């Protein structure tokens, strides 16, 4: 297998590559974009948006009660609209514009000063902006699913930009934008930490703040939940393949490994279901696949096929093994914290092991050992988990001063789908 596109220490040479996308001096070497690589990046962004919008919406609607399905799906629309505008105004710039180790700069506010590529890059910065926006949107949509059945769709639309700026932007800059986590050696190829762990622990925090739903509820349409999970599975090909920044062998390798991890996770969950509960379930298979997808994201282009299978399998077994206690402690019908938070954390911890050449990985840069890599990963995972929970709580409490997160007891009893003529009523009261 070829080396990843950015084989520099610590497998995160994106800051170096992005330096070429920033405003260049007049004497910089003139280069042209590659239409094939640009089209590939745009396609990958569309795949991630497919996972974020219909994928997450269908999954949330399917796992919710019949009286809250429309509200659960409608929250995605508000999140997508408000977060996308905030991304253009400030989100992208605060991650990737030149800044310091803690936060990016203001050089790309309102997407100003976007450049053509340089230093070997073959895609315009606008295509990179689109791809990065799709990842942020997917993460935010996952977080919104934490309050199914008791959260206001309008509240989520206002919460998403706050969450983007307080939680996602710092984490992404620290890891991908040349920040301090990258400098201490934290590795994350395609969002296992930045997207899945961040979204999973943010969802845990938001769910705890909202509290449990009143009464007993159950999934009203498991088939819809499975269809949404399948779309997320499909869209994950874009999230890992796009990080090769071109239609290359590394992109194909990342997509293959992502698919292998999902398959191993699905089978592993079903086998453990059969051993522990007497029968395998279709919804369990989807859960296992999603756990595998979250786990492999951090290392999709850095490990071999066998390593990808084992990462997906181990993540699914861990998530299935602790699903009972987690389910009793939280009200999370879509299992966002379990599958994405814990699954992504397992994958981040396994990355240094399976990146070893002995196990089919690309190996470490000179001077980096397994022990130091593991220490860096643990440090990064702890920081991201704690920051995600704390930042989410701060954003939620700030917004709740003006607008309550939770619907009234009467609305919850009758169902949050205040629908008239098939349209969702967006309650900002």
C-alpha positions in Angstrom: 0.0 0.0 0.0 1.3 3.5 -0.8 2.1 6.0 1.8 -0.7 8.4 2.6 -0.8 11.7 0.8 0.6 13.5 3.8 3.1 11.1 5.5 4.7 13.7 7.7 4.7 13.6 11.4 2.3 12.9 13.0 0.4 11.6 9.9 -1.2 15.0 9.9 0.6 17.1 7.4 -2.6 18.9 6.5 -1.4 22.1 8.2 1.6 22.0 5.8 -0.6 21.3 2.8 -3.1 24.0 3.8 -0.3 26.5 4.1 -0.2 26.3 0.3 -3.9 27.1 0.1 -3.5 30.4 2.0 -2.9 33.7 0.3 0.4 33.4 -1.6 3.0 36.0 -2.3 3.1 37.5 -5.8 6.2 35.5 -6.7 4.6 32.1 -5.8 4.8 29.5 -8.4 1.7 29.4 -10.6 -0.1 26.1 -10.7 -3.3 24.9 -12.1 -6.1 22.7 -10.6 -6.8 19.2 -11.6 -10.5 18.9 -12.8 -10.6 15.2 -11.8 -9.3 15.8 -8.3 -11.6 18.8 -7.9 -14.6 16.7 -9.0 -13.6 14.0 -6.6 -13.6 16.4 -3.7 -17.0 17.8 -4.6 -18.4 14.3 -5.0 -17.0 13.3 -1.5 -18.6 16.4 0.0 -22.0 15.5 -1.5 -21.7 11.9 -0.1 -21.1 13.3 3.4 -24.0 15.7 3.0 -26.1 12.7 2.0 -25.1 11.0 5.3 -25.8 14.2 7.2 -29.2 15.3 5.8 -31.3 12.3 4.7 -29.1 9.8 6.5 -29.2 11.2 10.0 -32.7 12.5 9.5 -34.1 9.1 8.6 -32.1 7.4 11.4 -33.4 9.9 14.0 -37.0 9.6 12.8 -36.8 5.8 12.7 -35.5 5.4 16.3 -37.9 8.0 17.8 -41.5 7.5 18.9 -44.3 7.9 16.3 -45.2 11.2 17.9 -41.8 12.8 17.6 -40.5 11.4 14.3 -41.2 14.5 12.2 -39.7 16.8 14.8 -36.6 14.6 15.0 -36.0 14.8 11.3 -36.9 18.5 11.0 -34.1 19.4 13.4 -31.6 18.5 10.8 -32.9 21.2 8.4 -32.4 24.0 10.9 -29.0 22.7 11.9 -27.9 22.5 8.3 -29.1 26.0 7.4 -27.7 27.9 10.4 -24.4 26.0 10.7 -23.7 26.4 7.0 -24.0 30.2 7.2 -21.9 30.3 10.4 -19.3 28.1 8.6 -19.0 30.6 5.7 -19.0 33.7 8.0 -16.3 32.5 10.5 -16.0 28.8 11.0 -13.7 27.9 8.2 -11.4 30.9 8.8 -11.1 30.2 12.5 -9.9 26.6 11.8 -7.6 27.0 8.8 -6.6 30.7 8.3 -3.1 31.4 9.8 -3.4 31.9 13.5 -1.8 30.4 16.6 -1.8 27.0 18.3 -5.2 27.6 19.8 -7.3 29.2 17.1 -7.1 30.2 13.4 -7.1 33.7 12.1 -9.6 36.0 10.4 -8.1 36.0 6.9 -10.9 33.9 5.4 -13.9 35.5 7.1 -16.9 35.3 4.7 -14.7 33.0 2.7 -12.5 35.9 1.5 -9.1 35.4 0.0 -9.6 31.8 -1.1 -6.7 30.7 -3.3 -5.7 28.4 -6.1 -3.5 25.5 -5.0 0.3 25.5 -4.7 3.1 23.2 -3.6 1.6 20.1 -5.2 -2.0 20.7 -4.3 -4.4 20.0 -7.1 -7.8 21.2 -5.8 -9.0 24.8 -5.3 -9.5 26.0 -1.7 -13.2 26.4 -2.5 -13.6 22.6 -3.0 -11.8 22.1 0.3 -14.1 24.5 2.1 -17.1 22.6 0.8 -15.7 19.2 1.9 -14.8 20.6 5.4 -18.3 22.1 5.8 -19.9 18.8 5.1 -17.9 17.2 7.9 -18.9 19.9 10.4 -22.5 19.6 9.3 -22.5 15.9 9.8 -21.1 16.2 13.3 -23.7 18.8 14.3 -26.6 16.7 12.9 -25.4 13.8 15.1 -25.4 16.1 18.2 -28.9 17.3 17.5 -30.1 13.7 17.7 -29.3 13.7 21.4 -32.6 15.5 22.3 -35.0 13.4 20.3 -38.5 13.6 21.6 -38.0 16.5 24.1 -35.9 19.2 22.3 -37.2 22.1 20.2 -36.3 22.0 16.5 -36.0 25.8 16.6 -33.7 25.7 19.6 -31.4 23.3 17.7 -31.2 25.7 14.7 -29.9 28.4 17.1 -27.7 26.1 19.0 -25.8 24.7 16.0 -23.7 27.9 15.2 -22.8 28.3 18.9 -21.7 24.6 19.1 -19.7 25.1 15.9 -17.8 28.1 17.2 -17.3 26.9 20.8 -16.7 23.2 20.3 -16.0 22.0 16.7 -13.9 24.9 15.6 -11.3 24.7 18.4 -11.1 20.9 18.2 -10.7 20.9 14.4 -8.0 23.7 14.5 -6.1 21.9 17.3 -6.0 18.7 15.3 -6.2 19.6 11.6 -5.3 23.3 11.4 -1.8 23.1 12.8 -2.9 23.5 16.5 -1.3 22.2 19.7 -2.8 18.7 19.5 -1.2 18.1 16.1 2.0 19.4 17.5 2.1 16.9 20.4 1.5 14.0 17.9 -2.3 13.4 17.9 -3.3 11.5 14.8 -6.6 11.7 13.1 -6.8 11.0 9.3 -10.5 11.5 8.6 -12.4 12.6 11.7 -12.4 9.7 14.1 -11.6 12.2 16.8 -12.6 15.5 15.4 -16.0 14.4 14.0 -17.1 11.2 15.9 -15.6 11.6 19.3 -16.4 15.3 19.4 -20.0 14.7 18.3 -20.5 11.7 20.5 -19.4 13.4 23.7 -21.2 16.6 22.8 -24.4 14.5 22.4 -23.8 12.9 25.8 -23.6 16.4 27.4 -26.6 17.7 25.6 -28.7 14.6 26.4 -27.8 14.9 30.1 -28.8 18.5 30.2 -32.1 17.9 28.5 -33.0 15.0 30.7 -34.9 11.8 30.0 -38.1 11.7 27.9 -41.3 11.4 29.9 -42.9 8.0 29.8 -41.9 4.9 27.9 -41.0 5.3 24.3 -39.9 2.9 21.6 -38.7 3.1 18.0 -41.7 3.4 15.8 -40.0 2.6 12.4 -36.9 0.5 12.7 -36.8 0.2 8.9 -36.4 4.0 8.6 -33.6 3.8 11.1 -31.9 1.1 9.1 -32.3 3.1 5.9 -30.7 6.1 7.6 -27.8 4.0 8.9 -27.3 2.7 5.4 -27.0 6.2 4.0 -24.5 7.1 6.7 -22.6 4.0 5.7 -22.6 5.1 2.1 -21.7 8.7 3.0 -18.7 7.6 5.1 -17.0 6.7 1.9 -16.9 10.4 1.1 -15.6 11.4 4.5 -12.6 9.1 4.4 -12.0 9.2 0.6 -12.1 13.0 0.5 -9.2 13.3 2.9 -6.8 12.1 0.2 -7.6 15.5 -1.4 -7.7 13.8 -4.8 -8.8 10.7 -6.8 -5.7 8.7 -5.8 -4.8 5.3 -4.5 -4.9 6.6 -1.0 -8.6 7.6 -1.5 -9.4 4.1 -2.8 -7.5 2.5 0.1 -9.3 4.6 2.7 -12.7 3.8 1.2 -11.9 0.1 1.1 -10.7 0.1 4.7 -13.8 2.0 5.8 -16.1 -0.5 4.2 -14.2 -3.5 5.6 -14.4 -2.0 9.1 -18.1 -1.4 8.8 -18.7 -5.0 7.6 -16.6 -6.5 10.4 -18.4 -4.3 12.9 -21.8 -5.4 11.6 -21.0 -9.1 11.8 -19.3 -8.8 15.2 -22.3 -7.0 16.7 -24.7 -9.7 15.3 -22.5 -12.5 16.7 -22.4 -10.9 20.1 -26.1 -10.3 20.0 -26.6 -14.0 19.3 -24.3 -15.0 22.2 -25.7 -12.6 24.7 -29.3 -12.3 23.7 -30.1 -15.5 21.8 -30.7 -13.9 18.4 -29.1 -11.4 16.1 -31.0 -8.3 15.1 -31.0 -6.2 11.9 -30.8 -3.0 14.0 -27.8 -4.4 15.8 -26.1 -5.0 12.5 -26.5 -1.3 11.6 -25.2 -0.3 15.0 -22.1 -2.5 14.5 -21.5 -1.0 11.1 -21.7 2.6 12.5 -19.4 1.7 15.3 -16.9 0.4 12.8 -17.2 3.5 10.6 -16.5 5.8 13.6 -13.6 3.7 14.7 -11.8 3.5 11.3 -12.1 7.1 10.4 -9.0 8.1 12.3 -6.8 5.6 10.4 -8.5 4.8 7.2 -5.6 5.3 4.9 -2.9 4.4 7.4 -3.6 0.8 8.1 -3.9 -2.4 6.1 -7.1 -4.2 5.2 -6.7 -6.7 8.1 -6.1 -3.9 10.5 -9.2 -2.1 9.3 -11.3 -5.3 9.9 -9.9 -5.8 13.4 -10.5 -2.1 14.3 -14.1 -2.3 13.2 -14.6 -5.6 14.9 -13.1 -4.5 18.2 -15.0 -1.3 18.2 -18.3 -3.1 17.6 -17.6 -5.7 20.3 -16.7 -3.0 22.8 -19.8 -0.9 22.0 -22.1 -3.9 22.1 -20.6 -5.1 25.4 -21.2 -1.8 27.2 -24.5 -1.0 25.4 -26.6 -2.2 28.4 -25.1 0.1 31.1 -24.8 3.0 28.7 -28.5 2.6 27.6 -29.6 2.6 31.3 -27.5 5.6 32.2 -28.5 7.8 29.2 -31.6 8.5 27.0 -30.0 8.2 23.6 -32.2 6.2 21.2 -29.9 6.7 18.3 -26.9 5.6 20.4 -24.9 8.6 19.3 -22.6 8.6 22.3 -22.1 4.9 22.3 -21.5 4.3 18.5 -19.8 7.5 17.6 -18.2 8.7 20.9 -17.1 5.3 22.2 -16.5 3.8 18.8 -14.4 6.8 17.7 -12.4 6.6 20.9 -11.7 2.9 20.5 -10.5 3.6 16.9 -8.3 6.5 18.1 -6.6 4.3 20.7 -6.1 1.4 18.3 -4.5 3.6 15.5 -0.9 3.5 16.9 -1.0 -0.3 17.1 -2.4 -1.1 13.7 -0.3 1.6 11.9 2.8 -0.6 12.6 4.2 -2.2 9.5 4.1 -5.6 11.1 0.3 -5.3 11.1 0.1 -3.9 7.6 0.2 -0.2 8.4 2.3 2.6 6.9 4.6 2.9 10.0 5.8 5.8 12.1 8.0 8.7 11.2 11.6 8.4 12.5 11.9 9.0 16.2 8.3 8.2 17.0 7.6 5.0 19.0 4.5 3.1 19.9 4.6 4.3 23.5 4.8 8.0 22.7 2.1 7.6 20.0 -0.3 6.0 22.4 0.4 8.7 25.0 -0.4 11.3 22.4 -3.6 9.6 21.4 -4.8 9.2 24.9 -4.1 12.8 25.7 -5.9 14.0 22.6 -8.9 11.8 23.2 -9.3 13.0 26.8 -8.9 16.6 25.8 -11.4 16.4 23.0 -14.0 14.5 25.1 -13.8 16.9 28.0 -13.8 20.0 25.8 -16.8 18.7 23.8 -18.8 18.1 26.9 -17.9 21.4 28.6 -18.3 23.5 25.4 -21.6 21.9 24.6 -22.9 22.6 28.1 -21.7 26.2 27.9 -23.4 26.7 24.5 -26.6 25.1 25.7 -26.9 27.1 28.9 -26.1 30.4 27.1 -28.9 29.8 24.6 -31.3 28.5 27.3 -31.2 31.8 29.0 -33.3 33.2 26.2 -35.0 30.1 24.9 -35.8 26.8 26.7 -34.3 23.7 25.2 -37.1 21.3 26.3 -40.7 21.4 25.1 -43.4 21.7 27.7 -44.8 18.6 29.6 -48.1 19.0 27.7 -46.3 19.1 24.3 -44.2 16.1 25.3 -47.2 14.1 26.4 -49.1 14.8 23.2 -46.0 14.5 21.0 -43.7 17.3 19.7 -44.9 16.9 16.2 -47.2 19.9 16.2 -48.1 19.3 12.5 -50.6 21.1 10.5 -51.3 20.1 6.9 -48.1 18.1 6.9 -45.8 21.0 7.9 -43.7 21.0 11.0 -44.4 23.9 13.3 -41.1 25.5 14.4 -41.6 26.6 18.0 -39.3 29.4 19.1 -41.3 30.3 22.2 
